[in-house]
Amino acid sequence: MPSSSTFASSSSLFHIVPLDRGATGRYAMDACYLCGKPLPTNLDIFMYRGDAPFCSEECRGVQMDMDEARERINTNAILKERAARNEQRRGTPSTQHNVTCASNVPVTS
């Protein structure tokens, strides 16, 4: 049976260290996610994606627009990457297909 000192040393692997709240520069629900303006305690707080508070509908709308633009850019980059990979597999760009015309081909009826 292992000694109690073995258990003590292995339990340190699961020691939970609290996050440094000052590392982000803002507290979770104390300031607007976009502009950093302090959130009022007696007015509405506008939430987006579950955990991002905003001081106004305008700030939330700006963040939503930025996220949509980022998603469009990422989607376009992924599509371009796939197209380049497909062209590389084929060996030639999709605009330069080698087509030969067959002439004098017998047709049976």
Secondary structure, DSSP 8 states (H G I E B T S, - for coil): ---HHHHHHHHGGG------GGGSSS-TTTB-TTT--B--SSS--EEETTTEEESSHHHHHHHHHHHHHHHHHHHHHHHHHHHHHHHHHHSS-TT--------S-----
